Structures are given as structure tokens and as C-alpha cells.
Amino acid sequence: MTVCAVVFLSVPALTRERTPDTSPLNITIPAAEIPYNTSNGGRFPGMYQSLTLSNDAAYAGHSAVDYALDPVGGWAQTLGRISFDVVMTWMPGGSGWLHEEWHRAVLGRYGFDSYNDIYKFNIGSDTVAVSHVSDADLAWLKEHHNPDMVRLMEAGNEAEIEQTRIMRRDSFFAGRPLKHDLVWYYLSLVNCSYYIYMCTTDEADTMTDKMSRKEKTVEERDFTGLDFNAWIYDLNRPDEKYSARGTHISGNGIDRYIKKSDLSDSELRYLRRTAAVSLLNFVSPQLLGIDRFRTTDPFTGGGLELNGTLFHHLTSFGWDIGCDMFFREGEKNVEVILHGYSNKSHFFPGIEAGLFRDPVTIAGKTVYASLRALAFVQPRDSRFKTSKMEPGGLLGAGIAYPFSSFGEIFLEGSVKSDGWVTGDVYLDRQAELRTGVTFTI
């Protein structure tokens, strides 16, 4: 947090600039995410794919609403975007759909079947389940891979926060006006923080009891109930058998749902603190509608644009609190991220840097190259209660080839060590490949 304050306050001759509403609409078709799509008999969508498809839905929907209501004026467009985003909470492609798909991605990583109940189109429902998950699969995951069990519980929250961060980053680099997607950001972030807080109240137990009475069969039952009570519960009990939860009140299957009353005083305090710290996700000039700041690069004398945001992610071992900073000078797009990983009582640092869509000429043709590097230390074995650390990181590269004036094909690859990385379903070491097509409208 202190580093960010220095970055924003020490820039000379700082002025605000709002990007004109002239940016094109980019729609990306994420064709492949390997090995996720090809392992365990084939799975779709992976974390990257569902995030990209949800971004497409937001970008296309907001642009369509603005275009349709442009003759009426700004207030009509704003109300139109609000209405669209609220309805999309319960629709495929919306933030709720994305939330559940990231839960499902963790299950799919091990070949476990599940179903996203968003496809039941229960508009206005208080809860949406990931159903058709077996007790046996959850028991196996808990016993053999507790960090993934913990990741499973926080993955939906991770999805929504990461989406707003990625959308704001892409807005900065591509020049898409923030007004198009601002309501989406706020709805997602408010939902994330409120959901954590709600899990610490008596309402959590009332809601859990209601779900337990309603869901008679294992197939219709959600995989976990309220996400964050289960998250803090499994963080603190890595070696407990899943069957220790007891029998469901129907007498059919394991009692999956963790109530507020099942948590210890220290677990409840940690969860309340988590809800408070999650408000860091709102610390961003972009959430005030400020697209970018403009100043002069003190080293080159060139024009420099910058912006940034704080963020808070739940992880398989606790938290990741950081600062994401965006820089643009000429055609250079640079991102620098400072990570602060924490488990119950220890801090572990990390730093990340990326170069996005750098134009490179190959055989007389301009293509766009991207690079990403992440280095960190994290708690050993993703343990919540350890002071031992292990180093790790990720290296990634990508290239986008324009095949016409309105489209390009891209190929991205990465290799990572053991450890938690936002938006990467694998907690162990893994090499990954992504490809697809982006159309400009």
C-alpha cells in the first residue's frame, strides 16, 4: 500500500485525462486452453476461457446498450447498463456464471463432474449452486489435495475480482472508456465483499439451514454451501476427514455445508478481517471514472500515461494483497504488480511484470508480442499455519498475428512452478498453452 502511495503521489506535473469514446470493440474467441481442455476426457471452459467469454458478454452488451440508447442520452445509457448488468448476474456469461465456472474449473482439473445451475435461469434467486458433485469426489479432494479443496472454495470470488482487474487493465491499454463497464465493476466488487461479510453473520446460518432443508438429493445439492465459511474451515483443518462433517439432515449423503456456528472464535475473527481487507479492491482511480493520468517520463522525457489499482485475493493458503500498476509510453504497454502473500501469521513477497502487445516486425509483417514474468515466495505446501517458505514463479509469452484488418489469431504459452497464481487452475508445476481469435468490430 505504501509503495502505491509513493507511485501516485510522487509523479511530477500530474494531470487527469479522460479517453475519448472512439475505441473499437474487441471480441475474443478462446479456442483452446491446454492441458485443461484435453485432460480428463476433455473439459470446457477453463478459467481463462470462461473469463474471456464473460468479458466478451460484458463488452458486447454494454456497447450494444450504449449504441441503442445513444439518441436518448447519457442517463438512459447509464440506466440501460445497470439493468443489463443486474439481469446478467443470473445469466450465462454474467459475473455469477463466471463465479460458478471457476469453482467448476477446480473440480474439472481432477476430472470431477459438476453442473452450473445458472443454466436453470432462476432470475432473482438468492443462491446459485454448482450441483451434481459427488460426496466421494469431494472426500478424495479433501484427503489428497487440501490446498485445492481450499482453492475450490475461494475460486468464485477470485474470478470476479480478477475479471474487474483484467478489464481495467485492458481498458487502460486499449483505450476503452471506463464508463461502458463501470457498473459491472462495482456490482462484482460489492458482491464479493458483502458475500464474505455475510458469512460472518447469523444470516449465514439461516440461509444454510434453508438450503439444507430444500435440497433432499445429493445431485441437487451445492458442492459447498456458503463459500467462505468452508474456505476458512478447510484452511484450518487440512488433515480432517471430509466425513467428519457428519450426515446430511435428510439422511442422504454428507453434511457438506459449514455454518457460522461451526467456526471457532479465531476463525470467525479472521473471516471478519478478510471481509474488511477485501475493501482494498475499491482503491482505484478507475473506479472514479479516471481512465489515466498523464505526465512526463523523468528518464526519457517522453509522454507517460499511468494508472493502477490495489487488489485483495483469497488464496489456497490465505491472502494475496497487492498493487497493480499500468504504464504506457508510445507503443510500450507495461504492467508491474507487487504481491504480498500472507497465511495466518507470515508474509511472503512477490513481484510480477508484463509487456503487452509490443509491435514486432517479422518478415515484413507487424505482429504483437507479449511477455510475462512472476517471481515469489509462498508458504510451503500452501499451508495456512507455517513459517516455511518455498520460491516459485511463472514465465509466459505470447504472439498475436493479424490476418485481416478486423481480426488476429493469438498463441500464448506459460510455465509455472508449484504455487498459487491468480487465474491458473494448477497449484502444482505446469506448462500451458492458449490460443484463439480476436475480432475488432
DOPAMI-276736 format. One record per residue (C-alpha): residue number from 1; x, y, z. Coordinates in Angstrom, 2 decimals. Layout:
% residues N
[atom NUM,[X,Y,Z]]
...
% end
This chain:
% residues 441
[atom 1,[0.00,0.00,0.00]]
[atom 2,[2.83,2.40,0.87]]
[atom 3,[4.53,1.69,-2.46]]
[atom 4,[1.34,2.59,-4.33]]
[atom 5,[1.00,5.87,-2.47]]
[atom 6,[4.53,6.76,-3.49]]
[atom 7,[3.84,5.87,-7.10]]
[atom 8,[0.73,8.01,-7.35]]
[atom 9,[1.85,10.98,-5.28]]
[atom 10,[5.44,11.43,-6.43]]
[atom 11,[4.70,11.84,-10.15]]
[atom 12,[5.53,15.39,-11.31]]
[atom 13,[3.09,17.58,-13.22]]
[atom 14,[0.28,15.07,-12.81]]
[atom 15,[-2.90,15.76,-14.76]]
[atom 16,[-6.03,13.72,-15.37]]
[atom 17,[-7.15,12.79,-18.84]]
[atom 18,[-10.30,11.02,-19.95]]
[atom 19,[-10.07,8.84,-23.02]]
[atom 20,[-12.42,9.85,-25.88]]
[atom 21,[-15.20,7.42,-26.75]]
[atom 22,[-13.63,6.22,-30.03]]
[atom 23,[-12.26,2.79,-29.12]]
[atom 24,[-13.19,-0.31,-31.14]]
[atom 25,[-14.97,-3.31,-29.65]]
[atom 26,[-12.71,-6.36,-29.33]]
[atom 27,[-14.31,-9.80,-29.02]]
[atom 28,[-12.06,-12.79,-28.29]]
[atom 29,[-12.92,-16.42,-29.04]]
[atom 30,[-10.77,-18.54,-26.67]]
[atom 31,[-10.48,-21.68,-28.79]]
[atom 32,[-8.15,-23.78,-26.64]]
[atom 33,[-6.75,-23.89,-23.11]]
[atom 34,[-4.37,-26.82,-22.89]]
[atom 35,[-3.94,-29.12,-20.96]]
[atom 36,[-7.24,-28.28,-19.23]]
[atom 37,[-9.37,-28.84,-22.36]]
[atom 38,[-7.63,-32.10,-23.27]]
[atom 39,[-7.13,-33.81,-19.90]]
[atom 40,[-9.63,-35.98,-18.00]]
[atom 41,[-11.63,-36.75,-21.11]]
[atom 42,[-11.92,-33.11,-22.18]]
[atom 43,[-13.17,-30.13,-20.14]]
[atom 44,[-14.58,-26.75,-21.17]]
[atom 45,[-14.38,-23.94,-20.26]]
[atom 46,[-11.14,-23.45,-18.36]]
[atom 47,[-10.53,-20.43,-16.14]]
[atom 48,[-9.05,-18.35,-18.96]]
[atom 49,[-11.84,-19.30,-21.36]]
[atom 50,[-14.72,-18.53,-19.00]]
[atom 51,[-13.14,-15.21,-18.03]]
[atom 52,[-12.67,-14.25,-21.67]]
[atom 53,[-16.21,-15.26,-22.64]]
[atom 54,[-17.65,-13.29,-19.72]]
[atom 55,[-15.59,-10.26,-20.73]]
[atom 56,[-16.97,-10.61,-24.25]]
[atom 57,[-20.53,-10.65,-22.91]]
[atom 58,[-19.89,-7.52,-20.84]]
[atom 59,[-18.12,-5.60,-23.60]]
[atom 60,[-20.64,-6.51,-26.31]]
[atom 61,[-23.68,-5.96,-24.09]]
[atom 62,[-22.55,-2.59,-22.80]]
[atom 63,[-21.58,-1.35,-26.26]]
[atom 64,[-24.92,-2.50,-27.67]]
[atom 65,[-26.88,-0.76,-24.90]]
[atom 66,[-24.91,2.46,-25.37]]
[atom 67,[-25.39,2.36,-29.14]]
[atom 68,[-29.12,1.67,-28.91]]
[atom 69,[-29.75,4.40,-26.32]]
[atom 70,[-27.34,6.99,-27.71]]
[atom 71,[-30.17,9.10,-29.25]]
[atom 72,[-31.82,9.34,-25.82]]
[atom 73,[-28.77,10.47,-23.88]]
[atom 74,[-26.32,9.64,-21.10]]
[atom 75,[-28.79,8.93,-18.27]]
[atom 76,[-30.68,6.43,-20.41]]
[atom 77,[-27.42,4.70,-21.30]]
[atom 78,[-26.42,4.51,-17.64]]
[atom 79,[-29.78,3.05,-16.61]]
[atom 80,[-29.57,0.65,-19.53]]
[atom 81,[-26.15,-0.62,-18.45]]
[atom 82,[-27.33,-1.01,-14.84]]
[atom 83,[-30.37,-3.01,-15.97]]
[atom 84,[-28.25,-5.17,-18.27]]
[atom 85,[-25.67,-5.92,-15.55]]
[atom 86,[-28.26,-6.76,-12.90]]
[atom 87,[-30.04,-9.21,-15.20]]
[atom 88,[-26.70,-10.71,-16.32]]
[atom 89,[-26.00,-11.66,-12.69]]
[atom 90,[-28.26,-14.70,-13.30]]
[atom 91,[-27.46,-15.28,-16.97]]
[atom 92,[-24.79,-17.32,-18.81]]
[atom 93,[-21.79,-15.11,-19.42]]
[atom 94,[-22.51,-12.88,-16.44]]
[atom 95,[-20.45,-12.44,-13.29]]
[atom 96,[-22.49,-15.09,-11.46]]
[atom 97,[-21.90,-17.57,-14.26]]
[atom 98,[-18.16,-16.80,-14.18]]
[atom 99,[-18.12,-17.23,-10.38]]
[atom 100,[-19.54,-20.74,-10.68]]
[atom 101,[-17.40,-21.70,-13.67]]
[atom 102,[-14.20,-21.07,-11.71]]
[atom 103,[-15.50,-23.36,-8.97]]
[atom 104,[-16.19,-25.94,-11.67]]
[atom 105,[-12.73,-25.49,-13.20]]
[atom 106,[-11.08,-26.63,-9.97]]
[atom 107,[-13.33,-29.71,-9.94]]
[atom 108,[-12.72,-30.32,-13.64]]
[atom 109,[-8.97,-30.14,-13.14]]
[atom 110,[-9.31,-33.52,-11.40]]
[atom 111,[-11.95,-34.88,-13.79]]
[atom 112,[-14.89,-34.37,-11.41]]
[atom 113,[-18.30,-33.75,-12.96]]
[atom 114,[-20.48,-30.78,-11.98]]
[atom 115,[-23.27,-28.57,-13.31]]
[atom 116,[-23.62,-24.78,-13.26]]
[atom 117,[-27.16,-24.07,-12.05]]
[atom 118,[-27.07,-20.65,-13.70]]
[atom 119,[-28.46,-22.54,-16.71]]
[atom 120,[-31.70,-23.03,-14.78]]
[atom 121,[-32.33,-19.28,-15.30]]
[atom 122,[-33.72,-18.69,-11.82]]
[atom 123,[-33.72,-14.89,-12.16]]
[atom 124,[-33.67,-13.19,-8.76]]
[atom 125,[-32.67,-16.33,-6.83]]
[atom 126,[-30.71,-15.74,-3.60]]
[atom 127,[-28.26,-18.53,-4.39]]
[atom 128,[-26.92,-20.38,-7.43]]
[atom 129,[-25.45,-23.85,-6.95]]
[atom 130,[-22.74,-25.91,-8.55]]
[atom 131,[-24.63,-29.19,-8.40]]
[atom 132,[-24.20,-32.83,-9.48]]
[atom 133,[-20.98,-33.19,-7.48]]
[atom 134,[-20.48,-36.45,-5.63]]
[atom 135,[-19.51,-36.76,-1.97]]
[atom 136,[-16.84,-39.27,-2.98]]
[atom 137,[-15.10,-36.73,-5.24]]
[atom 138,[-15.13,-34.06,-2.54]]
[atom 139,[-13.86,-36.53,0.06]]
[atom 140,[-11.00,-37.58,-2.25]]
[atom 141,[-10.03,-33.97,-2.95]]
[atom 142,[-10.08,-33.09,0.74]]
[atom 143,[-7.94,-36.08,1.70]]
[atom 144,[-5.37,-35.92,-1.10]]
[atom 145,[-5.23,-32.24,-2.11]]
[atom 146,[-6.49,-29.98,0.68]]
[atom 147,[-4.93,-26.83,-0.90]]
[atom 148,[-7.08,-27.49,-3.98]]
[atom 149,[-10.07,-28.02,-1.69]]
[atom 150,[-9.42,-24.58,-0.20]]
[atom 151,[-8.88,-23.13,-3.69]]
[atom 152,[-12.19,-24.65,-4.75]]
[atom 153,[-13.99,-22.61,-2.10]]
[atom 154,[-12.42,-19.25,-2.97]]
[atom 155,[-12.28,-19.66,-6.77]]
[atom 156,[-15.59,-17.89,-7.44]]
[atom 157,[-14.52,-14.80,-5.52]]
[atom 158,[-11.14,-14.94,-7.25]]
[atom 159,[-12.90,-14.98,-10.63]]
[atom 160,[-14.94,-11.84,-10.07]]
[atom 161,[-12.08,-9.81,-8.62]]
[atom 162,[-9.68,-10.94,-11.33]]
[atom 163,[-12.21,-10.06,-14.01]]
[atom 164,[-12.54,-6.47,-12.84]]
[atom 165,[-8.75,-6.17,-12.61]]
[atom 166,[-8.21,-7.57,-16.11]]
[atom 167,[-10.99,-5.43,-17.59]]
[atom 168,[-9.49,-2.29,-16.06]]
[atom 169,[-6.02,-3.22,-17.28]]
[atom 170,[-7.27,-3.87,-20.81]]
[atom 171,[-9.29,-0.66,-20.70]]
[atom 172,[-6.13,1.27,-19.93]]
[atom 173,[-4.04,-0.33,-22.68]]
[atom 174,[-6.76,-0.48,-25.36]]
[atom 175,[-8.36,2.88,-24.55]]
[atom 176,[-11.87,1.52,-23.93]]
[atom 177,[-13.76,4.19,-21.94]]
[atom 178,[-14.39,3.09,-18.36]]
[atom 179,[-17.99,4.34,-18.41]]
[atom 180,[-19.00,1.35,-20.53]]
[atom 181,[-18.15,-1.22,-17.84]]
[atom 182,[-18.07,0.74,-14.56]]
[atom 183,[-21.37,-0.64,-13.23]]
[atom 184,[-20.13,-4.21,-13.82]]
[atom 185,[-17.02,-3.47,-11.73]]
[atom 186,[-18.99,-2.13,-8.80]]
[atom 187,[-21.60,-4.88,-8.79]]
[atom 188,[-18.91,-7.58,-8.81]]
[atom 189,[-16.76,-5.98,-6.11]]
[atom 190,[-19.68,-5.16,-3.83]]
[atom 191,[-20.94,-8.72,-4.17]]
[atom 192,[-17.51,-10.15,-3.34]]
[atom 193,[-17.03,-8.11,-0.17]]
[atom 194,[-20.62,-8.45,1.02]]
[atom 195,[-20.59,-12.21,0.49]]
[atom 196,[-17.56,-12.60,2.76]]
[atom 197,[-19.10,-10.34,5.39]]
[atom 198,[-22.47,-12.09,5.22]]
[atom 199,[-20.77,-15.40,6.05]]
[atom 200,[-19.86,-13.93,9.47]]
[atom 201,[-23.47,-13.06,10.38]]
[atom 202,[-26.43,-15.01,11.72]]
[atom 203,[-27.95,-14.73,8.25]]
[atom 204,[-25.37,-17.27,7.11]]
[atom 205,[-26.79,-19.99,9.36]]
[atom 206,[-30.37,-19.11,8.44]]
[atom 207,[-29.55,-19.39,4.75]]
[atom 208,[-27.59,-22.63,5.26]]
[atom 209,[-30.47,-24.25,7.15]]
[atom 210,[-32.87,-23.20,4.40]]
[atom 211,[-30.70,-24.76,1.70]]
[atom 212,[-30.21,-27.96,3.70]]
[atom 213,[-33.96,-28.43,4.17]]
[atom 214,[-34.66,-27.75,0.49]]
[atom 215,[-32.00,-29.98,-1.09]]
[atom 216,[-33.05,-33.59,-0.50]]
[atom 217,[-30.79,-35.37,-3.00]]
[atom 218,[-27.02,-35.29,-3.45]]
[atom 219,[-27.41,-34.38,-7.14]]
[atom 220,[-29.26,-31.12,-6.47]]
[atom 221,[-27.04,-30.16,-3.53]]
[atom 222,[-24.44,-27.41,-3.90]]
[atom 223,[-20.84,-28.56,-3.62]]
[atom 224,[-20.17,-26.44,-0.52]]
[atom 225,[-22.94,-24.06,0.58]]
[atom 226,[-21.57,-20.66,1.63]]
[atom 227,[-18.10,-20.40,0.11]]
[atom 228,[-16.15,-18.57,2.76]]
[atom 229,[-17.23,-20.47,5.83]]
[atom 230,[-15.97,-23.58,4.04]]
[atom 231,[-12.82,-21.72,2.93]]
[atom 232,[-11.73,-20.74,6.45]]
[atom 233,[-12.82,-24.13,7.83]]
[atom 234,[-10.64,-26.14,5.44]]
[atom 235,[-7.74,-23.69,5.75]]
[atom 236,[-7.56,-24.55,9.44]]
[atom 237,[-8.25,-28.29,9.14]]
[atom 238,[-6.00,-29.65,6.37]]
[atom 239,[-5.90,-33.18,7.81]]
[atom 240,[-9.53,-33.62,8.84]]
[atom 241,[-11.53,-36.31,7.06]]
[atom 242,[-14.37,-34.99,4.90]]
[atom 243,[-16.74,-37.46,6.54]]
[atom 244,[-16.18,-35.67,9.87]]
[atom 245,[-18.77,-33.15,8.70]]
[atom 246,[-21.43,-35.71,9.59]]
[atom 247,[-24.60,-36.83,7.80]]
[atom 248,[-26.99,-34.53,5.96]]
[atom 249,[-30.27,-33.87,7.78]]
[atom 250,[-32.12,-35.82,5.08]]
[atom 251,[-30.06,-38.87,5.99]]
[atom 252,[-28.74,-38.89,2.42]]
[atom 253,[-25.05,-38.08,1.99]]
[atom 254,[-22.53,-35.98,3.88]]
[atom 255,[-23.47,-32.69,5.53]]
[atom 256,[-21.31,-30.52,3.26]]
[atom 257,[-22.31,-27.09,4.46]]
[atom 258,[-20.25,-25.23,7.07]]
[atom 259,[-22.20,-22.81,9.24]]
[atom 260,[-21.01,-19.76,11.11]]
[atom 261,[-21.67,-21.69,14.32]]
[atom 262,[-19.21,-24.38,13.17]]
[atom 263,[-16.32,-21.90,13.21]]
[atom 264,[-14.06,-21.15,16.16]]
[atom 265,[-13.76,-17.62,17.53]]
[atom 266,[-10.34,-17.19,15.89]]
[atom 267,[-11.66,-18.42,12.53]]
[atom 268,[-14.59,-16.02,12.71]]
[atom 269,[-12.27,-13.12,13.57]]
[atom 270,[-10.04,-13.97,10.61]]
[atom 271,[-13.05,-14.12,8.29]]
[atom 272,[-14.29,-10.74,9.52]]
[atom 273,[-10.85,-9.29,8.97]]
[atom 274,[-10.86,-10.79,5.48]]
[atom 275,[-14.14,-9.02,4.70]]
[atom 276,[-12.67,-5.70,5.86]]
[atom 277,[-9.41,-6.11,3.92]]
[atom 278,[-11.34,-7.05,0.77]]
[atom 279,[-12.41,-3.39,0.57]]
[atom 280,[-8.92,-2.70,-0.81]]
[atom 281,[-10.35,-3.81,-4.15]]
[atom 282,[-12.18,-0.48,-4.29]]
[atom 283,[-8.95,1.57,-4.12]]
[atom 284,[-8.57,2.56,-7.76]]
[atom 285,[-8.80,5.87,-9.65]]
[atom 286,[-10.51,3.92,-12.43]]
[atom 287,[-13.49,3.22,-10.17]]
[atom 288,[-13.92,7.01,-10.02]]
[atom 289,[-14.07,7.10,-13.81]]
[atom 290,[-10.48,8.30,-14.25]]
[atom 291,[-9.08,6.46,-17.27]]
[atom 292,[-5.46,7.52,-16.88]]
[atom 293,[-3.02,10.07,-15.57]]
[atom 294,[-0.57,11.78,-17.92]]
[atom 295,[2.87,13.06,-17.04]]
[atom 296,[6.42,13.18,-18.39]]
[atom 297,[8.80,10.25,-18.14]]
[atom 298,[11.69,11.57,-15.97]]
[atom 299,[14.17,9.27,-17.76]]
[atom 300,[13.25,9.71,-21.44]]
[atom 301,[11.35,12.99,-21.42]]
[atom 302,[8.53,11.33,-23.37]]
[atom 303,[4.85,11.39,-22.58]]
[atom 304,[3.91,8.82,-19.94]]
[atom 305,[0.42,7.57,-19.09]]
[atom 306,[-0.23,5.61,-15.92]]
[atom 307,[-2.87,4.27,-13.60]]
[atom 308,[-3.27,1.43,-11.14]]
[atom 309,[-5.29,-0.37,-8.51]]
[atom 310,[-4.95,-2.19,-5.24]]
[atom 311,[-6.34,-5.72,-5.03]]
[atom 312,[-7.10,-8.42,-2.49]]
[atom 313,[-7.43,-12.09,-3.46]]
[atom 314,[-8.24,-15.08,-1.34]]
[atom 315,[-5.81,-17.93,-2.00]]
[atom 316,[-5.21,-21.60,-1.19]]
[atom 317,[-3.18,-20.50,1.86]]
[atom 318,[-4.69,-17.16,2.89]]
[atom 319,[-4.44,-13.85,1.00]]
[atom 320,[-2.68,-12.02,-1.78]]
[atom 321,[-2.72,-8.24,-1.30]]
[atom 322,[-1.04,-6.20,-3.97]]
[atom 323,[-0.74,-3.17,-6.19]]
[atom 324,[-1.22,-3.40,-9.96]]
[atom 325,[0.36,-0.54,-11.90]]
[atom 326,[-0.13,0.24,-15.61]]
[atom 327,[2.28,2.29,-17.73]]
[atom 328,[2.05,3.35,-21.36]]
[atom 329,[4.65,5.31,-23.29]]
[atom 330,[4.27,5.45,-27.05]]
[atom 331,[3.55,1.88,-28.12]]
[atom 332,[5.00,0.34,-24.95]]
[atom 333,[2.44,-1.17,-22.59]]
[atom 334,[3.94,-2.25,-19.26]]
[atom 335,[2.32,-3.71,-16.15]]
[atom 336,[4.08,-4.08,-12.79]]
[atom 337,[2.44,-5.93,-9.89]]
[atom 338,[3.65,-6.05,-6.31]]
[atom 339,[2.30,-9.10,-4.45]]
[atom 340,[2.02,-9.54,-0.69]]
[atom 341,[1.14,-13.16,0.06]]
[atom 342,[0.07,-13.95,3.62]]
[atom 343,[-1.03,-17.01,5.53]]
[atom 344,[-2.23,-16.94,9.13]]
[atom 345,[0.71,-15.03,10.57]]
[atom 346,[3.51,-14.72,7.98]]
[atom 347,[4.19,-12.51,4.95]]
[atom 348,[5.74,-13.66,1.65]]
[atom 349,[6.63,-11.19,-1.16]]
[atom 350,[6.32,-11.43,-4.91]]
[atom 351,[6.80,-9.25,-7.98]]
[atom 352,[5.39,-9.52,-11.48]]
[atom 353,[5.99,-7.64,-14.73]]
[atom 354,[4.41,-7.82,-18.15]]
[atom 355,[4.90,-6.29,-21.60]]
[atom 356,[1.70,-6.27,-23.66]]
[atom 357,[1.21,-6.13,-27.43]]
[atom 358,[4.64,-4.84,-28.32]]
[atom 359,[4.76,-4.39,-32.12]]
[atom 360,[7.47,-6.50,-33.76]]
[atom 361,[8.22,-6.79,-37.50]]
[atom 362,[8.81,-10.34,-38.75]]
[atom 363,[9.35,-10.93,-42.48]]
[atom 364,[7.86,-7.53,-43.22]]
[atom 365,[4.71,-8.26,-41.19]]
[atom 366,[3.83,-6.50,-37.92]]
[atom 367,[2.86,-8.88,-35.14]]
[atom 368,[2.28,-8.18,-31.45]]
[atom 369,[4.37,-9.86,-28.77]]
[atom 370,[3.63,-10.13,-25.04]]
[atom 371,[5.85,-11.26,-22.16]]
[atom 372,[5.12,-12.01,-18.51]]
[atom 373,[7.36,-12.90,-15.56]]
[atom 374,[6.39,-13.60,-11.94]]
[atom 375,[8.72,-14.41,-9.04]]
[atom 376,[7.54,-15.14,-5.50]]
[atom 377,[7.97,-16.97,-2.26]]
[atom 378,[4.86,-18.60,-0.80]]
[atom 379,[4.03,-20.80,2.19]]
[atom 380,[5.41,-24.30,1.72]]
[atom 381,[2.76,-26.76,0.51]]
[atom 382,[0.18,-23.90,0.60]]
[atom 383,[-0.11,-24.33,4.36]]
[atom 384,[-2.05,-21.78,6.38]]
[atom 385,[-0.08,-22.34,9.59]]
[atom 386,[3.56,-22.47,8.55]]
[atom 387,[6.51,-20.10,8.54]]
[atom 388,[8.37,-22.23,5.98]]
[atom 389,[8.57,-20.81,2.50]]
[atom 390,[9.32,-22.03,-0.99]]
[atom 391,[10.29,-19.94,-4.04]]
[atom 392,[8.46,-20.12,-7.32]]
[atom 393,[7.28,-18.23,-10.31]]
[atom 394,[5.90,-18.16,-13.82]]
[atom 395,[7.22,-17.26,-17.26]]
[atom 396,[4.88,-16.57,-20.16]]
[atom 397,[5.00,-15.31,-23.74]]
[atom 398,[2.50,-14.75,-26.50]]
[atom 399,[2.17,-13.54,-30.06]]
[atom 400,[-0.80,-12.15,-31.98]]
[atom 401,[-0.83,-12.31,-35.79]]
[atom 402,[-3.25,-10.01,-37.68]]
[atom 403,[-4.81,-11.98,-40.54]]
[atom 404,[-7.02,-9.09,-41.68]]
[atom 405,[-7.95,-5.53,-40.80]]
[atom 406,[-10.56,-6.81,-38.33]]
[atom 407,[-9.06,-9.96,-36.84]]
[atom 408,[-5.98,-11.66,-35.45]]
[atom 409,[-5.04,-15.10,-34.19]]
[atom 410,[-3.05,-15.45,-30.99]]
[atom 411,[-0.93,-18.10,-29.31]]
[atom 412,[0.19,-17.87,-25.66]]
[atom 413,[2.25,-20.21,-23.53]]
[atom 414,[3.46,-20.31,-19.94]]
[atom 415,[5.36,-22.49,-17.50]]
[atom 416,[4.94,-22.24,-13.74]]
[atom 417,[6.31,-23.77,-10.59]]
[atom 418,[4.37,-25.12,-7.64]]
[atom 419,[2.30,-22.33,-6.09]]
[atom 420,[-0.91,-20.31,-6.35]]
[atom 421,[-1.20,-17.93,-9.31]]
[atom 422,[-4.34,-15.92,-9.98]]
[atom 423,[-6.44,-17.44,-12.72]]
[atom 424,[-4.27,-20.55,-13.09]]
[atom 425,[-6.16,-23.66,-12.02]]
[atom 426,[-2.98,-25.65,-11.31]]
[atom 427,[-1.33,-25.38,-7.90]]
[atom 428,[1.46,-27.72,-8.99]]
[atom 429,[4.04,-27.10,-11.71]]
[atom 430,[2.55,-26.97,-15.18]]
[atom 431,[3.12,-25.87,-18.77]]
[atom 432,[0.09,-24.39,-20.52]]
[atom 433,[-0.94,-23.25,-23.98]]
[atom 434,[-3.80,-20.96,-25.05]]
[atom 435,[-4.94,-19.96,-28.49]]
[atom 436,[-7.86,-18.19,-30.09]]
[atom 437,[-9.04,-15.43,-32.39]]
[atom 438,[-9.81,-11.78,-31.64]]
[atom 439,[-12.19,-9.79,-33.83]]
[atom 440,[-12.34,-5.99,-33.90]]
[atom 441,[-15.77,-4.51,-34.54]]
% end
